Amino acid sequence: MADIEPLKPSNTGWLIADVVADTYAFGWARTEVDPALLMLLADPQWQPYVVFPGEFVAEGRVVNTLPIATDGATSKRPLFILLDATWPEARKMFRKSPYLDRFPVLSLQPDQLSRYRLRRSRRDDHFCTSEVGALCLELAGESRAAQALEAWLDVFSHHYLQAKHQLPPLWSSEAHGRLQALGQPR
């Protein structure tokens, strides 16, 4: 996470931890790397993927899908590295984190535009952190978790926008209904 990103009330990175138990968050600094992050990246149970647009990466590093074990062998669990920051900060984090250079870059190819309404990117094909997380979960075959994360983002966005306009949340909203149908708390 970029230095002030966790403090922003519109940050959606924290929503992932509400849905995915195996979530880790680390602060990013240009000159220091959290030793716990390096240990996690070295853990043999994981196959780390840096999630980043392929257009900014050397072609040989880019993957668009996850490998599927066809021989019955247990493959490593994907470890999605999401750079939680504004777009300019994420590009800087990507360029100035040489410890990530050895990992493949997962370039998502979504067929939808971002639904995030709390902050805007200059490009419609940029997604907020929880949207990226949901796309990764879907790619990993975790459809229910992806749907729960999408619904949780919609509920979060609804509450944020209602509070911004000093209005109470609409508990009977479509987003609340989807979240409840997935067995998640409101």
C-alpha positions as CSV (number, residue, x, y, z in Angstrom):
1,M,0.0,0.0,0.0
2,A,1.3,3.5,-0.9
3,D,2.1,5.6,2.2
4,I,-1.2,7.4,2.7
5,E,-3.5,5.1,0.8
6,P,-4.8,3.3,3.9
7,L,-5.8,6.6,5.4
8,K,-8.0,7.6,2.5
9,P,-11.7,7.1,3.3
10,S,-12.3,6.0,-0.3
11,N,-9.7,3.3,-0.2
12,T,-11.1,-0.1,-1.2
13,G,-8.0,-2.3,-0.6
14,W,-9.3,-3.1,2.9
15,L,-12.5,-4.6,1.5
16,I,-10.5,-7.6,0.2
17,A,-9.5,-8.6,3.7
18,D,-13.2,-8.6,4.7
19,V,-13.9,-11.3,2.0
20,V,-10.5,-13.2,1.7
21,A,-9.0,-14.7,4.8
22,D,-5.5,-15.0,3.3
23,T,-5.0,-11.3,2.8
24,Y,-1.8,-9.5,3.7
25,A,-1.2,-5.8,3.6
26,F,2.2,-4.1,3.6
27,G,3.2,-0.5,3.5
28,W,5.4,0.4,0.6
29,A,8.6,2.5,0.8
30,R,11.2,3.1,-1.9
31,T,14.2,2.4,0.2
32,E,13.0,-0.4,2.6
33,V,11.1,-3.7,2.1
34,D,9.2,-5.2,5.0
35,P,11.0,-8.5,5.8
36,A,7.6,-10.2,6.3
37,L,6.7,-9.4,2.7
38,L,9.9,-11.0,1.5
39,M,9.2,-14.1,3.6
40,L,5.7,-14.3,2.1
41,L,7.1,-14.0,-1.4
42,A,9.6,-16.8,-0.8
43,D,7.0,-19.2,0.8
44,P,6.9,-22.2,-1.5
45,Q,3.1,-22.7,-1.2
46,W,2.6,-19.5,-3.3
47,Q,3.1,-18.5,-6.9
48,P,3.3,-14.7,-6.8
49,Y,1.8,-12.7,-9.6
50,V,2.3,-8.9,-9.8
51,V,-1.1,-7.6,-11.1
52,F,-0.3,-4.7,-13.4
53,P,-1.2,-3.7,-17.0
54,G,0.8,-5.6,-19.5
55,E,1.3,-2.6,-21.8
56,F,3.9,-1.3,-19.3
57,V,5.9,-4.5,-18.9
58,A,8.4,-6.5,-21.1
59,E,6.3,-9.0,-23.1
60,G,8.1,-12.1,-21.7
61,R,6.9,-11.4,-18.2
62,V,3.2,-10.9,-19.0
63,V,0.6,-13.6,-18.4
64,N,-3.2,-13.3,-19.0
65,T,-4.3,-16.5,-17.4
66,L,-3.4,-18.7,-14.5
67,P,-1.9,-22.2,-15.1
68,I,-4.3,-25.1,-14.6
69,A,-2.8,-28.4,-13.3
70,T,-4.0,-31.1,-15.7
71,D,-2.0,-34.0,-14.3
72,G,-3.7,-34.1,-10.9
73,A,-0.7,-32.5,-9.3
74,T,-1.4,-29.8,-6.7
75,S,-0.2,-26.5,-8.2
76,K,0.9,-23.6,-6.1
77,R,-1.7,-21.2,-4.9
78,P,-1.7,-17.9,-6.7
79,L,-0.5,-15.0,-4.6
80,F,-1.8,-11.8,-6.2
81,I,0.3,-8.7,-5.5
82,L,-2.0,-5.7,-5.8
83,L,-0.4,-2.3,-5.7
84,D,-2.9,-0.3,-3.7
85,A,-2.3,3.3,-4.8
86,T,-3.3,6.0,-7.2
87,W,-2.3,5.2,-10.8
88,P,0.8,7.4,-10.8
89,E,1.9,6.0,-7.4
90,A,1.3,2.4,-8.5
91,R,3.5,2.9,-11.6
92,K,6.2,4.3,-9.3
93,M,5.8,1.3,-6.9
94,F,6.1,-1.1,-9.8
95,R,9.2,0.5,-11.3
96,K,11.0,1.0,-7.9
97,S,10.4,-2.5,-6.4
98,P,13.2,-4.6,-7.9
99,Y,12.3,-7.5,-5.5
100,L,9.1,-8.0,-7.7
101,D,11.1,-8.3,-11.0
102,R,11.4,-12.1,-10.8
103,F,7.6,-12.7,-10.8
104,P,5.2,-12.9,-13.7
105,V,3.0,-9.9,-14.3
106,L,-0.7,-10.8,-14.5
107,S,-2.3,-8.4,-17.0
108,L,-6.1,-8.6,-16.6
109,Q,-8.2,-8.3,-19.7
110,P,-11.7,-7.4,-18.2
111,D,-14.6,-7.0,-20.6
112,Q,-16.3,-4.4,-18.4
113,L,-15.5,-0.8,-17.3
114,S,-14.9,0.2,-13.8
115,R,-18.0,0.8,-11.6
116,Y,-16.0,2.6,-8.9
117,R,-17.5,6.0,-8.3
118,L,-15.6,7.4,-5.3
119,R,-12.5,8.6,-7.1
120,R,-11.9,8.8,-10.9
121,S,-9.0,7.8,-13.0
122,R,-8.3,9.6,-16.2
123,R,-8.8,6.2,-18.0
124,D,-12.0,4.1,-17.9
125,D,-10.0,0.9,-18.1
126,H,-8.4,1.5,-14.7
127,F,-10.0,-0.3,-11.7
128,C,-10.0,0.3,-8.0
129,T,-8.1,-2.2,-5.8
130,S,-11.1,-4.2,-4.8
131,E,-12.3,-4.5,-8.4
132,V,-8.9,-5.8,-9.4
133,G,-9.1,-8.2,-6.4
134,A,-12.5,-9.5,-7.6
135,L,-11.2,-10.0,-11.1
136,C,-8.2,-12.0,-9.7
137,L,-10.5,-14.1,-7.6
138,E,-12.7,-14.9,-10.6
139,L,-9.6,-15.9,-12.6
140,A,-8.5,-18.2,-9.8
141,G,-11.9,-20.0,-9.9
142,E,-13.2,-18.3,-6.7
143,S,-16.4,-17.0,-8.3
144,R,-18.4,-16.8,-5.0
145,A,-15.7,-14.7,-3.3
146,A,-15.4,-12.5,-6.4
147,Q,-19.2,-11.9,-6.4
148,A,-19.1,-11.2,-2.6
149,L,-16.2,-8.7,-3.1
150,E,-18.1,-6.9,-5.9
151,A,-21.3,-6.7,-3.8
152,W,-19.3,-5.5,-0.8
153,L,-17.7,-2.7,-3.0
154,D,-21.2,-1.7,-4.1
155,V,-22.4,-1.5,-0.5
156,F,-19.3,0.4,0.6
157,S,-19.7,2.8,-2.3
158,H,-23.4,3.3,-1.5
159,H,-22.7,4.0,2.2
160,Y,-19.8,6.4,1.3
161,L,-21.8,8.4,-1.1
162,Q,-24.9,8.5,1.2
163,A,-22.7,9.8,4.0
164,K,-21.0,12.3,1.8
165,H,-24.4,13.8,1.1
166,Q,-25.5,13.5,4.7
167,L,-28.1,10.8,3.9
168,P,-28.8,7.5,5.7
169,P,-28.0,4.3,3.8
170,L,-30.8,2.6,2.0
171,W,-30.7,-0.8,3.6
172,S,-33.1,-2.2,1.0
173,S,-30.8,-1.3,-1.9
174,E,-30.0,-3.8,-4.6
175,A,-26.4,-3.9,-3.5
176,H,-27.4,-4.9,0.1
177,G,-29.7,-7.6,-1.3
178,R,-26.9,-9.1,-3.4
179,L,-24.5,-9.1,-0.4
180,Q,-27.1,-10.7,1.9
181,A,-28.0,-13.3,-0.8
182,L,-24.3,-14.3,-0.8
183,G,-24.4,-14.9,2.9
184,Q,-22.3,-11.9,3.8
185,P,-23.3,-9.5,6.6
186,R,-24.7,-6.1,5.8
